Amino acid sequence: GIQVEQSPPDLILQEGANSTLRCNFSDSVNNLQWFHQNPWGQLINLFYIPSGTKQNGRLSATTVATERYSLLYISSSQTTDSGVYFCAVEGQNQGGKLIFGQGTELSVKP
Amino acid sequence: DAEITQSPRHKITETGRQVTLACHQTWNHNNMFWYRQDLGHGLRLIHYSYGVQDTNKGEVSDGYSVSRSNTEDLPLTLESAASSQTSVYFCASSESTSGGQETQYFGPGTRLLVL
């Protein structure tokens, strides 16, 4: 099956810093989503981005489908950005079934 | 506003008991999914459904069952709870379109402890 690798596994930032999280996947995908799991465990949709670039406030994401990777950019980080960021992909003909990466745990210090 | 809810949010049970976790969505989505989240494994798919009366096994389906009698609900049943089923369970839903699958939306999760 399709493999999803995220890097780095852990990241500590000072408030105000920028960061880039990476998601590599092993095969073509129909769907790619980025999620933020907050410290209370809630999974929050950030982006649906099987290809191209999207921006939402301080967050943006780019997926280069032909090279099988996606990047999540966080600018001017805030303590509320802390948590785990997951990339999840749906392979072709997989009917909506998402395969999750192991996540990047982000801690933003004041 | 449309939403997806899970109940209970926390559950403690004993080994061997039958447990049912509820999932209810008001998005009117065709597709519904159950995942479990464990340390070191991320989220893994248990069962999923593409519509009423449709159910399918996912990656880690042993010991679990689901039923889909209406669009809104997909209850997950642990037939005989085992300690290995201690986990956090997430329900999700999505719409399917002619162009493919769309964004999955997740419920708040249920923390299950099997003693």
Chai-1 contact restraints between the chains, C-beta under 6 A:
chainA,res_idxA,chainB,res_idxB,connection_type,confidence,min_distance_angstrom,max_distance_angstrom,comment,restraint_id
A,N30,B,G100,contact,1.0,0.0,6.0,A-B,restraint_1
A,N31,B,Q101,contact,1.0,0.0,6.0,A-B,restraint_2
A,G41,B,G109,contact,1.0,0.0,6.0,A-B,restraint_3
A,Q42,B,P108,contact,1.0,0.0,6.0,A-B,restraint_4
A,L43,B,F106,contact,1.0,0.0,6.0,A-B,restraint_5
A,N45,B,T103,contact,1.0,0.0,6.0,A-B,restraint_6
A,Y48,B,T103,contact,1.0,0.0,6.0,A-B,restraint_7
A,E90,B,Q101,contact,1.0,0.0,6.0,A-B,restraint_8
A,G96,B,N31,contact,1.0,0.0,6.0,A-B,restraint_9
A,G96,B,S94,contact,1.0,0.0,6.0,A-B,restraint_10
A,G96,B,Q101,contact,1.0,0.0,6.0,A-B,restraint_11
A,K97,B,L45,contact,1.0,0.0,6.0,A-B,restraint_12
A,F100,B,G42,contact,1.0,0.0,6.0,A-B,restraint_13
A,F100,B,L43,contact,1.0,0.0,6.0,A-B,restraint_14
A,Q102,B,G42,contact,1.0,0.0,6.0,A-B,restraint_15
